Amino acid sequence: MSTKEIVHDLLQRLPEEVSLHEVAREIEFVAAVRQGLAELDRGERIPLDEVAAELPSWVIR
């Protein structure tokens, strides 16, 4: 599926009263997911133990 097709599909799924800010946020989310999947396909992974060690610093208290 091309990027244009993905954005078109996304726009079809959003409600009519959606704001441009919300559209941009949805597109950014899809782009981030696709980038992450592409990185995984290229073997660019972070070992789980490294993620577990850093996870506490990601949590806002």
C-alpha positions, 0 to 999 in steps of 0.5 A, a space after each residue: 500500500 502506498 503512502 498516499 493510499 494509507 493516508 486516504 484510508 486513514 482520512 476515510 476512517 476519521 469522523 467528519 468533524 476532525 480537526 487538522 491537528 488531530 489529522 496530523 497527529 494520526 498521520 504522525 502515529 502511522 508514520 512512527 509505526 511504519 518506521 518502527 516496522 521498517 527498522 525491525 525488518 532491517 534488524 535494527 532492534 533494541 534488546 529487551 533487557 536494555 528496554 527494561 533498564 530504561 523503562 523507568 526513566 520513560 514513566 512520568 511521575 
